[in-house]
């Protein structure tokens, strides 16, 4: 959900933006997506380990 809103924010800005701002927005969006994917990977790993310990 958040990446979709981030893309819409970049595609339809409220005010015109310079090249530096566009680059900043794209880098911020990329970092947010990477952090999201890392957190999902971490959560799946923790869930798998806790299942093995409980069994």
N, CA, C and O atoms as a CHARMM CRD file, in Angstrom:
* protein
*
  220
    1    1 UNK  N      0.82100  -1.19500   0.00000 PROA 1      0.00000
    2    1 UNK  CA     0.00000   0.00000   0.00000 PROA 1      0.00000
    3    1 UNK  C      0.86300   1.25600   0.00000 PROA 1      0.00000
    4    1 UNK  O      0.62600   2.17800  -0.78000 PROA 1      0.00000
    5    2 UNK  N      1.85700   1.29000   0.87000 PROA 2      0.00000
    6    2 UNK  CA     2.70900   2.47300   0.95600 PROA 2      0.00000
    7    2 UNK  C      3.46600   2.72600  -0.34200 PROA 2      0.00000
    8    2 UNK  O      3.52100   3.87300  -0.78600 PROA 2      0.00000
    9    3 UNK  N      4.06400   1.68900  -0.98200 PROA 3      0.00000
   10    3 UNK  CA     4.73600   1.97400  -2.25600 PROA 3      0.00000
   11    3 UNK  C      3.79000   2.54900  -3.30900 PROA 3      0.00000
   12    3 UNK  O      4.19900   3.39100  -4.10900 PROA 3      0.00000
   13    4 UNK  N      2.54600   2.11100  -3.31900 PROA 4      0.00000
   14    4 UNK  CA     1.58600   2.63900  -4.28600 PROA 4      0.00000
   15    4 UNK  C      1.35100   4.12400  -4.02600 PROA 4      0.00000
   16    4 UNK  O      1.33600   4.92400  -4.96200 PROA 4      0.00000
   17    5 UNK  N      1.17200   4.49000  -2.77900 PROA 5      0.00000
   18    5 UNK  CA     0.97000   5.90100  -2.44600 PROA 5      0.00000
   19    5 UNK  C      2.22200   6.71800  -2.74400 PROA 5      0.00000
   20    5 UNK  O      2.12500   7.86500  -3.18000 PROA 5      0.00000
   21    6 UNK  N      3.38800   6.13800  -2.51400 PROA 6      0.00000
   22    6 UNK  CA     4.63000   6.83100  -2.82100 PROA 6      0.00000
   23    6 UNK  C      4.78700   7.09400  -4.30400 PROA 6      0.00000
   24    6 UNK  O      5.22600   8.17200  -4.70500 PROA 6      0.00000
   25    7 UNK  N      4.43000   6.11400  -5.12200 PROA 7      0.00000
   26    7 UNK  CA     4.50200   6.29100  -6.57800 PROA 7      0.00000
   27    7 UNK  C      3.52000   7.36900  -7.02100 PROA 7      0.00000
   28    7 UNK  O      3.86200   8.22000  -7.84200 PROA 7      0.00000
   29    8 UNK  N      2.31500   7.33900  -6.48800 PROA 8      0.00000
   30    8 UNK  CA     1.33900   8.37500  -6.84200 PROA 8      0.00000
   31    8 UNK  C      1.82200   9.75900  -6.41400 PROA 8      0.00000
   32    8 UNK  O      1.60600  10.74200  -7.12200 PROA 8      0.00000
   33    9 UNK  N      2.47000   9.83300  -5.26600 PROA 9      0.00000
   34    9 UNK  CA     3.02100  11.10400  -4.79100 PROA 9      0.00000
   35    9 UNK  C      4.06700  11.63800  -5.76800 PROA 9      0.00000
   36    9 UNK  O      4.12200  12.83900  -6.02800 PROA 9      0.00000
   37   10 UNK  N      4.90200  10.73500  -6.31200 PROA 10     0.00000
   38   10 UNK  CA     5.94900  11.15400  -7.26400 PROA 10     0.00000
   39   10 UNK  C      5.37000  11.48800  -8.63400 PROA 10     0.00000
   40   10 UNK  O      5.84700  12.40600  -9.30100 PROA 10     0.00000
   41   11 UNK  N      4.35300  10.75700  -9.05400 PROA 11     0.00000
   42   11 UNK  CA     3.80300  10.94500 -10.39500 PROA 11     0.00000
   43   11 UNK  C      2.91400  12.19000 -10.45700 PROA 11     0.00000
   44   11 UNK  O      2.92500  12.91200 -11.45400 PROA 11     0.00000
   45   12 UNK  N      2.15400  12.43700  -9.40700 PROA 12     0.00000
   46   12 UNK  CA     1.21800  13.56500  -9.39300 PROA 12     0.00000
   47   12 UNK  C      1.56000  14.54300  -8.26200 PROA 12     0.00000
   48   12 UNK  O      0.82300  14.62000  -7.27900 PROA 12     0.00000
   49   13 UNK  N      2.66400  15.29100  -8.38400 PROA 13     0.00000
   50   13 UNK  CA     3.02400  16.22300  -7.30700 PROA 13     0.00000
   51   13 UNK  C      2.07100  17.42200  -7.26000 PROA 13     0.00000
   52   13 UNK  O      1.47100  17.79200  -8.26900 PROA 13     0.00000
   53   14 UNK  N      1.94400  18.02000  -6.07200 PROA 14     0.00000
   54   14 UNK  CA     1.08700  19.19900  -5.92700 PROA 14     0.00000
   55   14 UNK  C      1.71700  20.42100  -6.57800 PROA 14     0.00000
   56   14 UNK  O      1.01300  21.25900  -7.14200 PROA 14     0.00000
   57   15 UNK  N      3.02000  20.52600  -6.50300 PROA 15     0.00000
   58   15 UNK  CA     3.72400  21.66700  -7.09600 PROA 15     0.00000
   59   15 UNK  C      4.84600  21.14400  -7.98600 PROA 15     0.00000
   60   15 UNK  O      5.33700  20.03600  -7.77500 PROA 15     0.00000
   61   16 UNK  N      5.25100  21.92600  -8.97000 PROA 16     0.00000
   62   16 UNK  CA     6.37800  21.49600  -9.81400 PROA 16     0.00000
   63   16 UNK  C      7.65200  21.32800  -8.98100 PROA 16     0.00000
   64   16 UNK  O      7.90800  22.09800  -8.05500 PROA 16     0.00000
   65   17 UNK  N      8.43400  20.32400  -9.32100 PROA 17     0.00000
   66   17 UNK  CA     9.64600  20.04100  -8.56400 PROA 17     0.00000
   67   17 UNK  C     10.84900  20.06400  -9.48200 PROA 17     0.00000
   68   17 UNK  O     10.75800  19.74000 -10.66600 PROA 17     0.00000
   69   18 UNK  N     11.97500  20.45100  -8.91600 PROA 18     0.00000
   70   18 UNK  CA    13.22100  20.44000  -9.66300 PROA 18     0.00000
   71   18 UNK  C     13.79800  19.03200  -9.74000 PROA 18     0.00000
   72   18 UNK  O     13.27100  18.09600  -9.13900 PROA 18     0.00000
   73   19 UNK  N     14.87000  18.90000 -10.47800 PROA 19     0.00000
   74   19 UNK  CA    15.49500  17.58800 -10.67400 PROA 19     0.00000
   75   19 UNK  C     16.02300  17.01800  -9.36000 PROA 19     0.00000
   76   19 UNK  O     15.91400  15.81500  -9.12300 PROA 19     0.00000
   77   20 UNK  N     16.59300  17.86600  -8.50700 PROA 20     0.00000
   78   20 UNK  CA    17.12200  17.37000  -7.22700 PROA 20     0.00000
   79   20 UNK  C     16.01600  16.79900  -6.35500 PROA 20     0.00000
   80   20 UNK  O     16.20500  15.77500  -5.69700 PROA 20     0.00000
   81   21 UNK  N     14.87500  17.45000  -6.34800 PROA 21     0.00000
   82   21 UNK  CA    13.75300  16.96600  -5.53300 PROA 21     0.00000
   83   21 UNK  C     13.21500  15.64800  -6.07500 PROA 21     0.00000
   84   21 UNK  O     12.86400  14.75800  -5.30000 PROA 21     0.00000
   85   22 UNK  N     13.14700  15.51300  -7.39700 PROA 22     0.00000
   86   22 UNK  CA    12.67300  14.27000  -8.01000 PROA 22     0.00000
   87   22 UNK  C     13.61200  13.12500  -7.65600 PROA 22     0.00000
   88   22 UNK  O     13.16300  12.03200  -7.31100 PROA 22     0.00000
   89   23 UNK  N     14.91600  13.37600  -7.74000 PROA 23     0.00000
   90   23 UNK  CA    15.89500  12.34000  -7.38400 PROA 23     0.00000
   91   23 UNK  C     15.75400  11.97300  -5.91200 PROA 23     0.00000
   92   23 UNK  O     15.77400  10.79200  -5.56400 PROA 23     0.00000
   93   24 UNK  N     15.61300  12.96200  -5.05200 PROA 24     0.00000
   94   24 UNK  CA    15.42900  12.70000  -3.62600 PROA 24     0.00000
   95   24 UNK  C     14.18000  11.86000  -3.38500 PROA 24     0.00000
   96   24 UNK  O     14.22200  10.90100  -2.61500 PROA 24     0.00000
   97   25 UNK  N     13.07900  12.20300  -4.02800 PROA 25     0.00000
   98   25 UNK  CA    11.83700  11.45100  -3.86600 PROA 25     0.00000
   99   25 UNK  C     11.99700  10.00000  -4.33100 PROA 25     0.00000
  100   25 UNK  O     11.52900   9.07800  -3.66200 PROA 25     0.00000
  101   26 UNK  N     12.65200   9.80100  -5.46600 PROA 26     0.00000
  102   26 UNK  CA    12.82900   8.44400  -5.98200 PROA 26     0.00000
  103   26 UNK  C     13.74600   7.61500  -5.09200 PROA 26     0.00000
  104   26 UNK  O     13.48800   6.43300  -4.86400 PROA 26     0.00000
  105   27 UNK  N     14.81400   8.22500  -4.59000 PROA 27     0.00000
  106   27 UNK  CA    15.71200   7.50700  -3.68000 PROA 27     0.00000
  107   27 UNK  C     14.98100   7.16800  -2.38300 PROA 27     0.00000
  108   27 UNK  O     15.12700   6.06400  -1.85800 PROA 27     0.00000
  109   28 UNK  N     14.20400   8.10100  -1.87100 PROA 28     0.00000
  110   28 UNK  CA    13.42900   7.84300  -0.65100 PROA 28     0.00000
  111   28 UNK  C     12.43400   6.71100  -0.86000 PROA 28     0.00000
  112   28 UNK  O     12.27200   5.85300   0.00700 PROA 28     0.00000
  113   29 UNK  N     11.77100   6.70800  -2.00400 PROA 29     0.00000
  114   29 UNK  CA    10.81300   5.65100  -2.30600 PROA 29     0.00000
  115   29 UNK  C     11.52100   4.30800  -2.42700 PROA 29     0.00000
  116   29 UNK  O     11.02300   3.30100  -1.92300 PROA 29     0.00000
  117   30 UNK  N     12.66500   4.27800  -3.08200 PROA 30     0.00000
  118   30 UNK  CA    13.42000   3.03100  -3.22600 PROA 30     0.00000
  119   30 UNK  C     13.87500   2.50800  -1.86700 PROA 30     0.00000
  120   30 UNK  O     13.78900   1.30700  -1.60900 PROA 30     0.00000
  121   31 UNK  N     14.35500   3.38900  -0.99900 PROA 31     0.00000
  122   31 UNK  CA    14.77100   2.96500   0.33800 PROA 31     0.00000
  123   31 UNK  C     13.59100   2.44200   1.15100 PROA 31     0.00000
  124   31 UNK  O     13.73900   1.47900   1.90200 PROA 31     0.00000
  125   32 UNK  N     12.43400   3.05900   1.01200 PROA 32     0.00000
  126   32 UNK  CA    11.24700   2.58800   1.72500 PROA 32     0.00000
  127   32 UNK  C     10.84100   1.19700   1.25300 PROA 32     0.00000
  128   32 UNK  O     10.46700   0.35100   2.06500 PROA 32     0.00000
  129   33 UNK  N     10.91000   0.95500  -0.04900 PROA 33     0.00000
  130   33 UNK  CA    10.56200  -0.36600  -0.58500 PROA 33     0.00000
  131   33 UNK  C     11.56900  -1.40500  -0.10800 PROA 33     0.00000
  132   33 UNK  O     11.18300  -2.51200   0.26800 PROA 33     0.00000
  133   34 UNK  N     12.85400  -1.06300  -0.12000 PROA 34     0.00000
  134   34 UNK  CA    13.87900  -1.99800   0.34900 PROA 34     0.00000
  135   34 UNK  C     13.68100  -2.30800   1.82800 PROA 34     0.00000
  136   34 UNK  O     13.76900  -3.46800   2.22900 PROA 34     0.00000
  137   35 UNK  N     13.41700  -1.29600   2.64200 PROA 35     0.00000
  138   35 UNK  CA    13.16800  -1.51600   4.06600 PROA 35     0.00000
  139   35 UNK  C     11.94100  -2.39200   4.27600 PROA 35     0.00000
  140   35 UNK  O     11.93700  -3.24600   5.16200 PROA 35     0.00000
  141   36 UNK  N     10.91100  -2.19300   3.48200 PROA 36     0.00000
  142   36 UNK  CA     9.70300  -3.00900   3.55600 PROA 36     0.00000
  143   36 UNK  C     10.01400  -4.46900   3.24900 PROA 36     0.00000
  144   36 UNK  O      9.57400  -5.36400   3.97000 PROA 36     0.00000
  145   37 UNK  N     10.77300  -4.71300   2.17700 PROA 37     0.00000
  146   37 UNK  CA    11.10500  -6.08300   1.79600 PROA 37     0.00000
  147   37 UNK  C     11.99600  -6.75400   2.83600 PROA 37     0.00000
  148   37 UNK  O     11.81400  -7.93400   3.13700 PROA 37     0.00000
  149   38 UNK  N     12.95200  -6.01800   3.38500 PROA 38     0.00000
  150   38 UNK  CA    13.81400  -6.57200   4.43400 PROA 38     0.00000
  151   38 UNK  C     12.98800  -6.91800   5.66500 PROA 38     0.00000
  152   38 UNK  O     13.21000  -7.96300   6.27700 PROA 38     0.00000
  153   39 UNK  N     12.04700  -6.07000   6.03800 PROA 39     0.00000
  154   39 UNK  CA    11.23000  -6.34900   7.22300 PROA 39     0.00000
  155   39 UNK  C     10.34300  -7.56900   7.01800 PROA 39     0.00000
  156   39 UNK  O     10.13300  -8.34200   7.95300 PROA 39     0.00000
  157   40 UNK  N      9.82200  -7.75200   5.81300 PROA 40     0.00000
  158   40 UNK  CA     9.01500  -8.94900   5.53900 PROA 40     0.00000
  159   40 UNK  C      9.88600 -10.19600   5.61400 PROA 40     0.00000
  160   40 UNK  O      9.48800 -11.20300   6.20000 PROA 40     0.00000
  161   41 UNK  N     11.07500 -10.12900   5.02000 PROA 41     0.00000
  162   41 UNK  CA    11.99400 -11.26400   5.05200 PROA 41     0.00000
  163   41 UNK  C     12.36300 -11.60300   6.49500 PROA 41     0.00000
  164   41 UNK  O     12.37600 -12.77200   6.87800 PROA 41     0.00000
  165   42 UNK  N     12.66200 -10.58100   7.29000 PROA 42     0.00000
  166   42 UNK  CA    13.00600 -10.79500   8.68900 PROA 42     0.00000
  167   42 UNK  C     11.82800 -11.40900   9.45300 PROA 42     0.00000
  168   42 UNK  O     12.01300 -12.34900  10.22500 PROA 42     0.00000
  169   43 UNK  N     10.62800 -10.88500   9.24100 PROA 43     0.00000
  170   43 UNK  CA     9.45000 -11.38500   9.95100 PROA 43     0.00000
  171   43 UNK  C      9.17100 -12.84200   9.60900 PROA 43     0.00000
  172   43 UNK  O      8.80700 -13.62700  10.48500 PROA 43     0.00000
  173   44 UNK  N      9.33600 -13.20800   8.34900 PROA 44     0.00000
  174   44 UNK  CA     9.12800 -14.60200   7.95600 PROA 44     0.00000
  175   44 UNK  C     10.16800 -15.50000   8.61700 PROA 44     0.00000
  176   44 UNK  O      9.84300 -16.60700   9.04600 PROA 44     0.00000
  177   45 UNK  N     11.39200 -15.04600   8.70100 PROA 45     0.00000
  178   45 UNK  CA    12.44000 -15.82900   9.35200 PROA 45     0.00000
  179   45 UNK  C     12.17300 -16.02400  10.82800 PROA 45     0.00000
  180   45 UNK  O     12.37600 -17.11800  11.35300 PROA 45     0.00000
  181   46 UNK  N     11.72400 -14.98800  11.50500 PROA 46     0.00000
  182   46 UNK  CA    11.40700 -15.08900  12.92800 PROA 46     0.00000
  183   46 UNK  C     10.21300 -16.01100  13.13400 PROA 46     0.00000
  184   46 UNK  O     10.21200 -16.81700  14.06500 PROA 46     0.00000
  185   47 UNK  N      9.21300 -15.90800  12.29500 PROA 47     0.00000
  186   47 UNK  CA     8.02600 -16.75300  12.41900 PROA 47     0.00000
  187   47 UNK  C      8.39000 -18.21400  12.20000 PROA 47     0.00000
  188   47 UNK  O      7.87900 -19.08500  12.90400 PROA 47     0.00000
  189   48 UNK  N      9.25800 -18.50100  11.24200 PROA 48     0.00000
  190   48 UNK  CA     9.66300 -19.88200  10.99300 PROA 48     0.00000
  191   48 UNK  C     10.43000 -20.45300  12.17000 PROA 48     0.00000
  192   48 UNK  O     10.20400 -21.60000  12.55400 PROA 48     0.00000
  193   49 UNK  N     11.33600 -19.67200  12.75300 PROA 49     0.00000
  194   49 UNK  CA    12.11300 -20.15500  13.89200 PROA 49     0.00000
  195   49 UNK  C     11.23300 -20.38800  15.10500 PROA 49     0.00000
  196   49 UNK  O     11.41500 -21.38000  15.81000 PROA 49     0.00000
  197   50 UNK  N     10.28900 -19.50600  15.36500 PROA 50     0.00000
  198   50 UNK  CA     9.44300 -19.67800  16.54200 PROA 50     0.00000
  199   50 UNK  C      8.53200 -20.88500  16.37700 PROA 50     0.00000
  200   50 UNK  O      8.18500 -21.53200  17.36500 PROA 50     0.00000
  201   51 UNK  N      8.14000 -21.20000  15.15300 PROA 51     0.00000
  202   51 UNK  CA     7.32300 -22.38700  14.90600 PROA 51     0.00000
  203   51 UNK  C      8.13300 -23.64300  15.18800 PROA 51     0.00000
  204   51 UNK  O      7.61200 -24.59600  15.76900 PROA 51     0.00000
  205   52 UNK  N      9.39300 -23.66000  14.78900 PROA 52     0.00000
  206   52 UNK  CA    10.23700 -24.82500  15.01400 PROA 52     0.00000
  207   52 UNK  C     10.52300 -25.02100  16.49300 PROA 52     0.00000
  208   52 UNK  O     10.57900 -26.16000  16.95900 PROA 52     0.00000
  209   53 UNK  N     10.70500 -23.94700  17.23900 PROA 53     0.00000
  210   53 UNK  CA    10.99400 -24.05100  18.66600 PROA 53     0.00000
  211   53 UNK  C      9.76900 -24.54700  19.41500 PROA 53     0.00000
  212   53 UNK  O      9.89500 -25.36200  20.33000 PROA 53     0.00000
  213   54 UNK  N      8.59200 -24.07400  19.04700 PROA 54     0.00000
  214   54 UNK  CA     7.36700 -24.44600  19.75400 PROA 54     0.00000
  215   54 UNK  C      6.96500 -25.89000  19.47400 PROA 54     0.00000
  216   54 UNK  O      6.27600 -26.50000  20.29200 PROA 54     0.00000
  217   55 UNK  N      7.37300 -26.44300  18.35400 PROA 55     0.00000
  218   55 UNK  CA     6.93700 -27.79000  17.98100 PROA 55     0.00000
  219   55 UNK  C      7.70100 -28.85800  18.65500 PROA 55     0.00000
  220   55 UNK  O      7.43800 -30.04000  18.43200 PROA 55     0.00000
